[in-house]
């Protein structure tokens, strides 16, 4: 966890919403200089903080509405701090809660150097990252349709579907196995939607690959040199990380990627682990998938995993492999080198 500890003359905490924003500005002594409810409008915000522009820092909680305010502060040269929503428990734990109280608490945390920082993703690659996340949403919707087809087949106790319906060629004549016309119609709708999703996802992937080649083609191809990391996983890792130098140590990166467990201790006693949901869920998914795909057509990797499985069990062995791949990706990106599988398995 990183805290913003720089000193300023004025501290601005904002409870930001889609249409409104409550602004609270404190001075160095903690005195409230301004409290005001505004429209979420750049001009109105800049006019309000104009008397304090000489030395002010602005902070909001990391919710979906922060993009425009972060970009505005960057353009105007105003220091901007994005508060980590999961760590900012102080603004959620009070007896009373409203916009005025929340904005004041954010300003107090900022002034006291206790505001937990989240990464302010710059606008250059941010929109493409969001498109990449949107692709995952579409893939999951497509998977739900295929699962509904399988469930319907089980409902009527029909023969097992041996061919993968994810491939277009295997869908021909599939609905003929159902006798009821309503069920046939339902299956036709599902298959038409799957075909439509196939086209959308294919076009979207082509667009994202073109964007990646403009943003950082070298890093994209380096990531693909890791066995198990293909086009989609490389794009996910590239856009979720953005700048590997923001992680000072490989341990910080592993923690951000949810590849480690954090111990809870007090007075010498251990209370298990926690913090499983703190970090980037997309990187966790990417490296977990890469760990499974790494073993495909890789006899040496399978032998290496078998030794780990004997010691730790299969589940933990795969987690160790995912962690190891995450560390490899970190050093690959930070040192700008290609992946060496022999060195990876020998370590």
TARAMO-V247223 format. One record per residue. N is the residue number from 1. RES is the residue in three letters. OMEGA is omega in radians with two decimals (none if undefined). NEAR is the number of other C-alpha atoms within 10 Angstrom. D_CENTER is the distance of its C-alpha to the mean C-alpha in Angstrom with 1 decimal. Layout:
{{N,RES,OMEGA,NEAR,D_CENTER} {N,RES,OMEGA,NEAR,D_CENTER}}
This chain:
{{1,UNK,3.11,10,16.7} {2,UNK,3.12,11,18.0} {3,UNK,3.08,17,20.4} {4,UNK,-3.01,17,21.9} {5,UNK,-3.14,13,25.6} {6,UNK,-3.11,10,27.2} {7,UNK,3.11,15,30.3} {8,UNK,3.10,15,31.2} {9,UNK,-3.13,15,34.0} {10,UNK,-3.12,25,32.0} {11,UNK,-3.06,29,28.7} {12,UNK,3.03,29,27.2} {13,UNK,-3.06,28,25.0} {14,UNK,2.95,26,23.7} {15,UNK,-2.92,23,22.8} {16,UNK,3.06,25,21.2} {17,UNK,-3.08,15,21.4} {18,UNK,-3.07,10,21.5} {19,UNK,-3.11,10,25.3} {20,UNK,3.08,14,26.3} {21,UNK,3.10,21,25.5} {22,UNK,-3.04,22,27.5} {23,UNK,3.04,28,28.3} {24,UNK,-3.12,27,29.7} {25,UNK,3.09,26,31.1} {26,UNK,3.00,22,32.6} {27,UNK,-3.07,18,34.9} {28,UNK,-3.13,13,35.1} {29,UNK,-3.12,9,37.4} {30,UNK,3.14,14,35.0} {31,UNK,3.12,11,37.2} {32,UNK,3.12,16,35.7} {33,UNK,-3.11,13,36.6} {34,UNK,2.97,14,35.1} {35,UNK,-3.04,17,33.5} {36,UNK,3.06,13,33.0} {37,UNK,-3.05,14,31.2} {38,UNK,2.90,15,30.3} {39,UNK,3.12,15,29.1} {40,UNK,-3.05,18,25.7} {41,UNK,-3.11,13,27.6} {42,UNK,-3.10,13,27.3} {43,UNK,-3.13,10,31.1} {44,UNK,3.11,12,31.7} {45,UNK,-3.12,16,29.2} {46,UNK,3.11,14,30.7} {47,UNK,-3.10,10,34.2} {48,UNK,-3.07,15,33.4} {49,UNK,-3.08,17,32.2} {50,UNK,-3.14,11,34.8} {51,UNK,-3.06,10,37.2} {52,UNK,-3.02,17,34.6} {53,UNK,-3.09,16,33.1} {54,UNK,3.14,11,35.1} {55,UNK,-3.09,13,32.6} {56,UNK,3.04,21,29.8} {57,UNK,-3.06,23,26.1} {58,UNK,3.13,24,23.8} {59,UNK,3.02,27,21.0} {60,UNK,3.05,28,18.9} {61,UNK,-3.06,26,16.5} {62,UNK,3.03,20,12.8} {63,UNK,-2.98,13,13.2} {64,UNK,-3.02,9,12.9} {65,UNK,-2.96,15,16.2} {66,UNK,-3.01,17,15.7} {67,UNK,-3.02,15,15.4} {68,UNK,-3.12,13,19.2} {69,UNK,3.10,19,20.3} {70,UNK,3.12,23,18.3} {71,UNK,3.12,17,19.8} {72,UNK,3.13,16,23.2} {73,UNK,3.11,17,23.3} {74,UNK,3.13,13,22.5} {75,UNK,-3.09,9,25.3} {76,UNK,-3.14,11,27.7} {77,UNK,-3.14,10,27.1} {78,UNK,3.08,17,26.1} {79,UNK,-3.08,14,24.0} {80,UNK,-3.14,19,20.8} {81,UNK,3.10,25,18.7} {82,UNK,-3.11,21,15.5} {83,UNK,3.13,25,15.8} {84,UNK,-2.99,21,13.2} {85,UNK,-3.10,16,13.6} {86,UNK,-3.12,14,13.8} {87,UNK,-3.04,14,16.2} {88,UNK,-3.10,19,18.4} {89,UNK,-3.10,10,20.6} {90,UNK,-3.09,12,23.7} {91,UNK,3.13,19,23.2} {92,UNK,-2.98,13,22.9} {93,UNK,-3.10,9,25.6} {94,UNK,3.12,10,28.7} {95,UNK,3.08,5,31.5} {96,UNK,-3.11,9,31.3} {97,UNK,3.00,11,28.3} {98,UNK,-3.08,11,28.4} {99,UNK,-3.13,18,27.2} {100,UNK,-3.12,18,29.9} {101,UNK,-3.11,16,29.1} {102,UNK,3.13,25,25.3} {103,UNK,3.13,26,25.9} {104,UNK,3.13,24,28.6} {105,UNK,3.11,21,26.5} {106,UNK,3.12,29,23.7} {107,UNK,3.13,29,26.6} {108,UNK,3.10,21,28.2} {109,UNK,3.14,21,25.1} {110,UNK,-3.13,29,24.7} {111,UNK,-3.10,26,28.4} {112,UNK,-3.12,17,28.5} {113,UNK,-3.08,13,25.8} {114,UNK,3.11,16,23.7} {115,UNK,3.14,28,20.8} {116,UNK,-3.00,21,17.6} {117,UNK,2.91,20,15.5} {118,UNK,-3.07,18,11.9} {119,UNK,3.08,12,11.2} {120,UNK,-3.09,16,12.8} {121,UNK,-3.12,19,11.4} {122,UNK,-3.05,13,14.7} {123,UNK,-3.03,13,15.8} {124,UNK,-3.10,10,16.8} {125,UNK,-3.02,17,13.8} {126,UNK,-3.11,16,11.6} {127,UNK,3.10,13,13.2} {128,UNK,3.05,18,12.9} {129,UNK,3.13,22,9.1} {130,UNK,3.07,12,9.5} {131,UNK,3.10,15,12.2} {132,UNK,3.09,20,10.3} {133,UNK,3.10,15,8.0} {134,UNK,3.09,13,11.5} {135,UNK,3.14,19,13.0} {136,UNK,3.09,15,11.2} {137,UNK,-3.14,12,12.6} {138,UNK,3.11,15,15.9} {139,UNK,3.14,15,16.1} {140,UNK,3.08,11,15.7} {141,UNK,3.08,15,18.5} {142,UNK,3.11,21,20.6} {143,UNK,3.10,15,20.2} {144,UNK,3.10,14,21.5} {145,UNK,3.12,17,24.5} {146,UNK,3.10,20,25.4} {147,UNK,3.11,12,25.2} {148,UNK,3.10,14,27.5} {149,UNK,3.12,20,29.9} {150,UNK,-3.12,14,30.1} {151,UNK,3.12,12,30.6} {152,UNK,3.09,16,33.4} {153,UNK,3.10,18,35.0} {154,UNK,-3.13,13,35.1} {155,UNK,-3.09,9,36.5} {156,UNK,3.04,11,39.6} {157,UNK,3.12,9,40.0} {158,UNK,3.14,11,40.1} {159,UNK,-3.10,9,39.9} {160,UNK,3.09,9,36.6} {161,UNK,-3.07,13,34.6} {162,UNK,-3.13,7,34.9} {163,UNK,3.13,10,33.4} {164,UNK,-3.13,11,29.7} {165,UNK,3.08,17,29.3} {166,UNK,3.11,15,26.1} {167,UNK,-3.05,11,28.7} {168,UNK,-3.08,12,30.8} {169,UNK,-3.10,10,34.0} {170,UNK,-3.09,13,33.9} {171,UNK,-3.07,15,33.8} {172,UNK,3.11,10,37.3} {173,UNK,-3.08,8,39.7} {174,UNK,-3.05,14,37.2} {175,UNK,-3.11,17,38.2} {176,UNK,3.13,11,41.8} {177,UNK,-3.14,11,41.3} {178,UNK,-3.12,16,41.1} {179,UNK,-3.09,10,44.5} {180,UNK,-3.12,9,43.5} {181,UNK,3.13,11,43.0} {182,UNK,3.11,10,40.4} {183,UNK,3.11,15,38.3} {184,UNK,3.13,16,38.8} {185,UNK,3.12,13,37.7} {186,UNK,3.14,14,34.5} {187,UNK,3.09,22,33.7} {188,UNK,3.12,16,34.6} {189,UNK,3.14,13,32.1} {190,UNK,-3.11,18,29.3} {191,UNK,3.08,23,30.2} {192,UNK,3.11,11,30.5} {193,UNK,3.10,15,27.0} {194,UNK,3.12,23,25.6} {195,UNK,3.12,16,27.6} {196,UNK,3.09,12,26.2} {197,UNK,3.11,17,22.6} {198,UNK,-3.11,18,23.5} {199,UNK,-3.14,10,24.8} {200,UNK,-3.10,14,21.9} {201,UNK,3.13,17,19.3} {202,UNK,3.11,11,21.7} {203,UNK,-3.13,11,22.2} {204,UNK,3.12,15,18.6} {205,UNK,3.11,17,17.9} {206,UNK,3.11,10,21.1} {207,UNK,-3.09,14,20.0} {208,UNK,3.10,18,16.6} {209,UNK,3.10,17,18.7} {210,UNK,3.11,11,21.1} {211,UNK,-3.12,15,18.7} {212,UNK,3.13,20,17.3} {213,UNK,3.07,13,21.0} {214,UNK,-3.07,10,21.6} {215,UNK,-3.10,17,18.7} {216,UNK,-3.08,14,19.0} {217,UNK,-3.11,14,21.1} {218,UNK,-3.12,14,22.2} {219,UNK,3.10,21,18.8} {220,UNK,-3.13,23,17.8} {221,UNK,3.08,17,21.1} {222,UNK,3.13,17,20.9} {223,UNK,3.13,26,17.8} {224,UNK,3.08,18,19.7} {225,UNK,3.10,18,22.5} {226,UNK,3.10,20,20.8} {227,UNK,-3.12,20,22.3} {228,UNK,3.11,23,19.9} {229,UNK,3.12,22,17.4} {230,UNK,-3.05,16,18.4} {231,UNK,-3.05,14,17.5} {232,UNK,-3.13,17,14.4} {233,UNK,3.10,20,12.8} {234,UNK,3.10,25,14.0} {235,UNK,3.13,25,12.5} {236,UNK,-3.13,21,9.0} {237,UNK,-3.10,23,9.6} {238,UNK,-3.04,23,11.5} {239,UNK,3.09,23,9.3} {240,UNK,3.13,22,6.1} {241,UNK,-3.11,19,9.0} {242,UNK,-3.08,17,11.4} {243,UNK,-3.06,12,14.1} {244,UNK,-3.11,19,14.7} {245,UNK,3.09,12,17.5} {246,UNK,3.05,11,15.5} {247,UNK,-3.10,15,15.5} {248,UNK,-3.09,9,19.2} {249,UNK,3.10,12,19.4} {250,UNK,3.10,17,18.0} {251,UNK,3.10,14,17.8} {252,UNK,3.14,13,15.4} {253,UNK,3.13,22,13.1} {254,UNK,3.11,23,13.7} {255,UNK,3.14,19,13.1} {256,UNK,-3.11,19,9.7} {257,UNK,3.14,24,8.8} {258,UNK,-3.11,23,10.6} {259,UNK,3.14,27,13.5} {260,UNK,3.02,19,16.2} {261,UNK,-3.11,13,17.9} {262,UNK,-3.11,13,19.1} {263,UNK,3.04,11,22.8} {264,UNK,-3.10,12,24.4} {265,UNK,3.06,11,28.0} {266,UNK,-3.14,7,30.7} {267,UNK,3.10,5,34.4} {268,UNK,-3.14,6,34.0} {269,UNK,3.13,8,32.8} {270,UNK,-3.10,10,29.6} {271,UNK,3.12,10,27.8} {272,UNK,-3.10,10,25.3} {273,UNK,3.13,12,21.6} {274,UNK,3.09,11,18.8} {275,UNK,-3.09,14,15.3} {276,UNK,-3.07,13,13.7} {277,UNK,3.09,9,11.1} {278,UNK,-3.08,14,10.4} {279,UNK,-3.06,17,7.6} {280,UNK,-3.08,15,4.2} {281,UNK,-3.11,14,5.0} {282,UNK,3.08,17,4.4} {283,UNK,3.07,23,6.5} {284,UNK,3.13,21,8.6} {285,UNK,-3.07,18,9.4} {286,UNK,-3.11,21,10.3} {287,UNK,3.05,29,12.5} {288,UNK,3.07,21,14.0} {289,UNK,-3.12,16,15.0} {290,UNK,-3.13,23,16.3} {291,UNK,3.13,25,18.4} {292,UNK,-3.11,14,20.2} {293,UNK,3.11,15,20.7} {294,UNK,-3.06,20,22.0} {295,UNK,-3.09,19,24.9} {296,UNK,3.14,12,26.0} {297,UNK,-3.11,11,29.3} {298,UNK,-3.09,12,29.0} {299,UNK,-3.14,10,32.0} {300,UNK,3.11,13,31.5} {301,UNK,3.11,19,27.9} {302,UNK,3.08,14,29.2} {303,UNK,3.14,13,32.0} {304,UNK,3.12,15,29.7} {305,UNK,3.14,20,27.6} {306,UNK,3.10,15,30.9} {307,UNK,3.10,12,32.0} {308,UNK,-3.11,17,28.9} {309,UNK,3.11,15,29.2} {310,UNK,-3.07,10,32.8} {311,UNK,-2.98,11,31.8} {312,UNK,-3.00,13,28.6} {313,UNK,-2.99,13,28.3} {314,UNK,-3.10,14,26.2} {315,UNK,-3.13,9,23.0} {316,UNK,3.11,13,22.9} {317,UNK,3.10,20,24.0} {318,UNK,3.09,21,21.0} {319,UNK,3.10,17,18.7} {320,UNK,3.12,19,20.8} {321,UNK,3.10,23,20.5} {322,UNK,3.10,25,16.7} {323,UNK,-3.12,22,16.9} {324,UNK,3.08,19,19.6} {325,UNK,3.08,23,17.7} {326,UNK,3.09,26,14.9} {327,UNK,3.12,17,17.7} {328,UNK,3.12,20,19.4} {329,UNK,3.12,24,16.5} {330,UNK,-3.11,22,16.5} {331,UNK,3.09,16,20.2} {332,UNK,-3.10,20,20.3} {333,UNK,-3.09,21,18.3} {334,UNK,-3.12,15,20.0} {335,UNK,3.10,10,23.4} {336,UNK,3.11,13,23.1} {337,UNK,3.07,15,24.7} {338,UNK,-3.07,18,24.5} {339,UNK,3.09,19,24.0} {340,UNK,-3.04,13,27.1} {341,UNK,3.13,14,27.2} {342,UNK,3.11,10,30.5} {343,UNK,-3.14,8,29.4} {344,UNK,-3.10,12,26.2} {345,UNK,-3.12,13,28.4} {346,UNK,-3.06,7,31.1} {347,UNK,none,6,29.1}}
